[in-house]
């Protein structure tokens, strides 16, 4: 009998689960509802696809976009899984045939648009079928406070109630604040779900914000590093898309475009040209990308600032899905704020909302825009800013963003650290971060005076240090075990296990701290990280050529055959037998049978040539 590890290897080619996957899979297999909050590229799909193949009935995956469904079904079919999608891209005849096949039990996994759930023909299908699980993908769309609310998602609880038996419910999203997560659980009426958030950090993504006078010139300068790489350029308006795409084509780039003003046929053709690597650069509005599982995107450049951090991180996260380094650069100007305020004030996608709710949603949108604008203007670590927005605790220096590489310096903080630790101790380890900071800075707040903390010896010991700087030092001390913060409803700062090393011993502390820069100082363009080296670059190119040929033969994107990460692993392992090829990450039984001999032949020929050349 198959188990989860056999399914993982046989169909998907992996030997181990990533962080969070196994916990969610085990919860589902124990008939528990589940919520997974995992960044783009972290493997959310496996969390419901693996248990779907171990359960007796059908798994319905509710998805908002046609491109997402098609891409997922393509990948499953290549892996040897019978799957289908039901949406408006199918003709009436195709839809009836797919539904007939579904009724006969041909498919284990069926992707369906939320608009189809309550239609008569789909209801007839589900009433006579065993639905073991309903998975809600892009689950943030159910929340009015999410960045991409879809009124059609509100039908999901009603649909569940129409089923003869309540199935397991699972929900997945890449970007959800704590507020949106709670809304997902409430709106979908989940029963005591197992909730897993693997963290939002994508270490392979490099972040940078530029403030160029000429955005097109800045864009062209960036692309000089990516002449043969695949990437996306996001623009806020159709006009910008047209202008940027034209400029890139005139400079010889293989660029194409995508926005709502094009015909369905042209959007489809342009999207497929990009997915199949016929065009290397996609210039698009935010209408493009959700669910596009193209793994070899090396850069995501925002020509204009998005209207919120959620959208920015989701769009930037389309880079580096194969784990390879990818560059995420935002070109900011003050006009971007004005444009986004206009969009917020004239949004019409939520016609189902009453006036009061629409006003609340727009207020929330303006708050998000402010956070996005602050991101573009901060000189702090860009990664930390994003992670803090999503409520994730992290160090204030990541080493892989422009600000860290240019705005930080190593500073001795031994004296300041000793004062902070002394303050926490003298306050009896009874207060939160805010009270510790206010005491150190000598603030005369009502609470400080009422508690007579102004009479403490530690009062005002860091009066010449900015609040943000003290907070950064406290973060550093917590991360390194000199302080700890309780997990109570009202968190309290306490001395950590290593505190005595600073208080009573000669321990010297250094940390990366942001330089005191004037905002607007000129930044040189970063070279970033254009890609990672493989063990055998020539072999990688030959394997890539074979992959392209096989993909064209079957009419699928190259990454559906094998990802760049899988080709890189082949170059490292140099497999020459079936059993050796199965050890490569991303090679399962189905793909071994389909492609194994041809890839082994290319590797063997390369090794023999290298050997004969000495």
C-alpha positions, 0 to 999 in steps of 0.5 A: 500500500502506498504511503505519503513518502512513496507518493512523494517520490513516485509522482513528484520525484522528491525524497523529503518533505519541505518545512511544514508540508508533512504536518499539513499532510498528516493533519489532512490524512487524520481527517482534520481541516487545515490551513497552510500559509506558505510563501510562493515556491514553498510547495503548497500544492503538494500539501493537498496533492499528496493526501488527495492521492492517498484518499478514496474519493475526489479532491476538488481544488477551488481556484480563482484563475484559469492559468493556475488550473491549467498549469497545475493540471499540466504538471500533474499529468506529466507526473502521471496523475489523472487530473482535470480542470473545469472553467470557462476556457473549455467549450461546452463540449469539452466541459461536458466530456470532462464532467462525464469523465469525472462522473466515471471516476477518471480523475483524483484531483479536479480544479474548479472555478468558484463560479461553477460550484452552484451550477446545476450540472456541477451540482449533479456531479457532486451529488453522485460523487464521493468528495473526500476533500475540498481545497481552497487555493489562494484562500486570501480571496475569501477575506474582505480584508485581503488584498484580492477579495473575490465575492465568488469565494463567499459561495464556498460555505454554501457549496459545502453545505449542499454536499451529502457529507462534509468533506475535509476542508483545507485552505492555502495562501502565500500572503496572509496577515494574522487578520486575514488568516483568522478571516479565512478560518471564520469565513470558510467555517473550518473546524478547529483547523491545523494551522501551519505558517512556515514563515514568509522568508525567501532567502534566494530573493534579492530586494532593492528599491531605486528612485530613478529620474528615468525609469526606462533607462534604469530598467534597461541598465538592470536588464544588461545583466539578464540578456538570456534570462527569463523575467517579468516587468510589472507596470501599473497601467496598460499604457505603461505596459505598451510603452515599456514593451515597445522600448525593450523590443526596440533594444533587441529584447525578446519581450511580450506584453499582457494586460486586460486590454488585449484580446483573449487570444493575444493574451493566451498566445503571449502568455504561452510564448513566455511560459515556453521560453519563446519570449524571455521578458513578460511586461504586464499589469498585475492581471498576469501571474497568479498561479503561473508556476514558471520556475526559471524566472530570474528577475521581477522588476516593478516599473511602478509601485504596487498598492500594497505589500501583499501584492508586491511580495506575491508578484516578486515571489514569482522569481526564483521558484526553483530555489535559484537566486532571483532579483526583485527590484522596484522603481519608485516615484511619487507619481506611483502613490497618486496613481494607486490612490486613484485606483483605490478610489475608483475600484469597481471589482467589489460591486457586491459590497454595500457603501459602508463596507466599501468605505472600510475596504478603501480605508484599509487599502489606503493604510496598506498603500502607506506601508508600501510607500514606507517600504520604498522610502526606508533605509532599513533592511528591506527583507526585515521590513516585509517580514515584520509586516506579516508579523514575522520576527527576524534580524534587522540585517539580511545581507541580501538586499540593497540596503543591507549591502550598502547602508549597514556597518558593523558597530560595537554595541557593548556599552549600549547592550549593557545598559539595556540589560541593566534596565531590564533587570532593574525594572524587575523583568516585568515590562514590555519592549515599549516600556523598556525603550521609553525608560532608556530614552527618558520619556515623560509619558503618563505611564512612566511617571505613574509607575515612577520609572523616571526614578530608576537609575536606568532612566534616560541612560540612552536618551541620545539614541533613537527609539528605532535603534534601541529596538534593533539592538533589543532584537539583536539581543533576543536573537542571540540569547541575551534577552528573551520575550515571553509569549503571553498576551502582554509580552514581557522582556526578560534576561536571557541565558547569555545575559551574564556574559555582557553584564558581568564578563568582558563579552564584546558585542558587534552588530550590523546597524544601519548607517545614518543616511539622508533619504534620497542619497544617490544609490548606484545600480546593483548588479544583484545575483543573476544566477547560480553556477552549476558544477558543469555549465556545458552539460547544463546547457545540453540538458536544457536543450534536451528539455526544450526539445522534449517540452516542444514535442509534448506541447508543455513548458520546459519547466513542466518536464524538469525544473532548473533545480533538477537539471542542476542536481543532475549536473552535480550527481552525474547519474548514468543509471536509472537508479542513480537518476532516481536519486536526483531531486525532482525525478520520480518513476513516471518521469524516469520512464518518460525521459530517463534514457535520453537524459542519461545518454546526454550525461554519458556522452558528455562524460565520455567527451570530457574524458577523451579530451583529458 
